[in-house]
Amino acid sequence: MGSASSRGSSKSPGASPRRDHEQQVDLADRQWSCTTRHHLIHLISADVAEGELDHALQMAKLLNKLFGIGVPGEGNVDPDAIIGVEADENEVEHFVLDRKSVILMHNMIGFMENKPPGWKEQLNMICNELSIHVAPPVLRGSFPLDDIPIRELVLTCLDLYKTITKIGTVRSIIDRNRSITKIEMSYTGITSDSFKMLLPSVATLECLVFLGLKGNRLEKSIVTDMTLIMENPKKFRSLKWVDFRNNVDIFTVSQRYLHLLKERWDTRRYNPPFRVVAEESGRQLRKHLHETLEHQGTQSKQYAVPN
């Protein structure tokens, strides 16, 4: 990679896609790793297109850290535990929530360092796949009307960051609709402090099967809080899965958390491997959700699939 002065003399900053994305990374809220990851992926792709391979590798290693990969610390991801080795998910101390990102990042850095034939094309494919994987969905959720009972609450991409009034609105919706089976709050920007305000209401929903929290500002303390709450079998009684992917520092969950979750499964009717549920998230649960509603004698409707 050339010096800053040599790169600056050949191109104006406004003409470089790489520089545009670098500026976006600098302006992004660093505590919202969801935003930064997405910008970094585009920055890496632009670096490779411009021949800035050293800088691309530097950014890829930073992206690795944002996925918790290879960084020492409790609950972070050891890539050797899942790359080329199929560890028993019931034996590993910490279960990796986003295996796909770990594998894609492993392949990305491998292509950059080894440069096998066709590596640039493969790298572009990886960047595209990662970008889709972490990007917010196109469809947005909305607040339901007060007088219409709901079985699912979809607030995807609504802005719940630092808006206590909206958090209060969400809590009142949940309190009015105690038969909710799915809550989707992905990419709302909700923080740990705000979500803790919702926990008492959410934990007592008798029919809640799926909780989508992907792409927010949540920290690992939320998983600890939920683990403690689930020690009480009357809380989260029907819960099957929580999508914690692409938050600030929630990369893994403990075996205790998984054990408490599985205690809530009717394993005669629903008993997939945790890895399958984590990778498919709401898709794995949709069929089970319909079967549950039909079993309860409730007319079901077509449920949206979380990304």
Disulfide bonds with the S-S distance in Angstrom:
none
